[in-house]
Amino acid sequence: MSERAALLAAIRNQLDGDTPRLVFADWLDERAESDRDTATAEFIRASCEKRNHASGLMPRKAYRWIAEHWHRLVPLTLGLHVPKWYANTPAAEERQRDYEWYRSGRTIELAMVMHVKPDDGAVNWYRVDLEFNRGFVQWFEVFEPEVFERVRDALKVDQPLAKIRSIPIRAPG
């Protein structure tokens, strides 16, 4: 088992504890392989610092960090979006950005244009919700079955502790 895997396992085994998270943040500071690693260390510190609120809420600083930096924690997931210049359609021309998002507390509601099928030219808007907590994406939800596996697989790499809130099922008919 790699050091990274062992540290993540320690966090999984003590989900309510801050110490394993802070040890992982220190390890990431010394061995960061990407901006995602640097961002994870920053978010762990922002969300675990002086966290003694009975409700389990993170410090205000952590919510500000999410609003400004959440995208750094999920680069592969955001990489699933189809850039505005790629889709030459009237709907694409109306888009202002490659993806849209809204933050509510610790949840990011993300709307991205993605390919309907991986090797297909057809694109559509899809919604993904990401709930951040104490250094990581804690929960995620995908609302359309056709992109569920791609989003889940990218998030496994970006955020190995993320859990699925619900699995989308296409109604028969």
C-alpha positions in Angstrom: 0.0 0.0 0.0 1.4 3.4 -1.0 1.8 6.2 1.6 -1.0 8.1 0.0 -3.4 5.1 0.2 -2.4 4.4 3.8 -3.1 8.1 4.8 -6.4 8.1 3.0 -7.3 4.8 4.8 -6.5 6.4 8.1 -8.9 9.2 7.3 -11.6 6.7 6.3 -11.1 4.8 9.6 -11.4 8.0 11.6 -13.9 10.1 9.7 -14.7 12.4 12.6 -11.1 13.0 13.5 -9.1 16.0 12.2 -5.7 14.6 13.1 -5.4 12.1 10.1 -6.6 14.8 7.8 -4.0 17.3 9.1 -1.2 14.6 8.8 -2.3 14.0 5.2 -2.2 17.8 4.6 1.4 17.9 5.9 2.3 14.9 3.7 0.7 16.7 0.6 2.7 19.8 1.4 5.9 17.8 1.1 4.9 15.6 -1.8 2.3 17.4 -3.9 2.1 16.1 -7.4 -0.4 18.6 -8.7 -2.4 21.7 -7.9 -5.2 19.3 -6.7 -2.8 18.1 -4.0 -1.9 21.6 -3.0 -5.6 22.6 -2.9 -6.5 19.6 -0.8 -3.9 20.5 1.8 -5.2 24.1 1.8 -8.8 23.0 2.2 -8.1 20.5 4.9 -6.4 23.3 6.9 -9.1 25.8 6.3 -11.9 23.4 7.2 -10.3 21.7 10.2 -8.8 24.8 11.9 -10.5 25.7 15.1 -13.4 23.4 14.3 -15.2 22.9 17.5 -18.7 24.0 16.6 -21.2 21.5 18.1 -23.2 21.4 14.8 -20.1 20.1 12.9 -20.1 23.2 10.7 -16.8 24.2 9.2 -15.2 27.6 10.0 -16.4 30.5 7.8 -13.0 30.6 6.2 -13.6 27.1 4.8 -16.8 28.2 3.0 -15.0 31.2 1.5 -12.3 28.8 0.4 -14.9 26.5 -1.3 -16.4 29.5 -3.1 -13.0 30.6 -4.5 -11.1 27.3 -5.1 -13.5 24.3 -5.3 -12.6 23.8 -9.0 -9.0 23.0 -8.0 -10.2 19.9 -6.1 -11.9 18.3 -9.2 -9.8 18.9 -12.3 -10.5 15.6 -14.0 -14.2 15.9 -13.3 -14.3 19.4 -14.8 -12.2 18.0 -17.7 -15.3 16.1 -18.8 -16.9 19.3 -20.0 -17.1 20.2 -23.7 -15.4 23.6 -24.3 -17.7 26.3 -25.7 -15.7 26.5 -28.9 -16.1 22.7 -29.6 -19.9 22.6 -30.0 -20.8 24.8 -32.9 -24.6 25.0 -32.2 -27.0 27.8 -31.4 -27.2 26.6 -27.8 -23.4 26.7 -27.6 -23.2 30.2 -28.9 -25.5 31.3 -26.1 -23.3 29.9 -23.4 -21.2 32.4 -21.5 -18.9 29.8 -19.9 -17.9 26.2 -20.3 -19.7 25.3 -17.1 -22.0 27.1 -14.7 -22.1 26.7 -10.9 -23.8 27.9 -7.8 -22.7 27.4 -4.2 -25.1 26.8 -1.4 -23.3 26.3 1.9 -20.8 23.5 1.3 -22.6 22.2 -1.9 -21.6 23.2 -5.4 -24.4 22.7 -8.0 -22.5 22.3 -11.2 -23.9 22.3 -14.8 -21.6 21.1 -17.5 -22.0 20.5 -21.2 -20.7 16.9 -21.8 -20.8 14.4 -24.6 -24.0 12.3 -24.4 -21.7 9.2 -25.2 -17.9 9.3 -24.8 -17.2 9.1 -28.6 -20.3 10.9 -29.8 -20.5 14.4 -31.2 -23.8 15.1 -29.5 -23.6 17.2 -26.4 -26.0 18.2 -23.6 -26.1 20.0 -20.3 -25.7 17.8 -17.2 -26.0 18.6 -13.5 -23.6 17.3 -10.9 -23.8 18.2 -7.2 -20.6 18.1 -5.1 -20.8 18.5 -1.3 -17.5 19.5 0.3 -16.6 18.8 3.9 -13.3 19.0 5.8 -10.8 18.8 2.9 -12.7 16.6 0.4 -15.8 16.1 -1.6 -17.9 14.1 0.9 -20.9 13.4 -1.3 -21.8 13.7 -5.0 -24.9 13.3 -7.0 -25.3 12.9 -10.8 -28.8 13.3 -12.2 -28.6 11.6 -15.6 -27.7 7.9 -16.1 -25.8 8.4 -19.4 -23.0 10.4 -17.7 -23.0 8.8 -14.3 -20.1 6.3 -14.8 -17.8 8.9 -16.4 -18.4 11.4 -13.6 -18.0 8.7 -10.9 -14.8 7.4 -12.5 -13.3 10.9 -12.7 -14.3 11.7 -9.1 -12.7 8.5 -7.9 -9.4 9.9 -9.0 -10.1 13.5 -8.0 -11.7 12.8 -4.7 -11.2 9.2 -3.4 -13.3 9.7 -0.3 -16.4 10.9 -2.2 -19.6 8.8 -1.7 -22.5 8.6 -4.1 -25.7 10.2 -2.7 -27.9 8.4 -5.2 -27.7 6.6 -8.5 -29.8 7.9 -11.4 -32.1 5.4 -13.1 -33.8 6.0 -16.4 -37.5 5.3 -16.2 -38.6 2.6 -18.6 -40.5 3.6 -21.7 
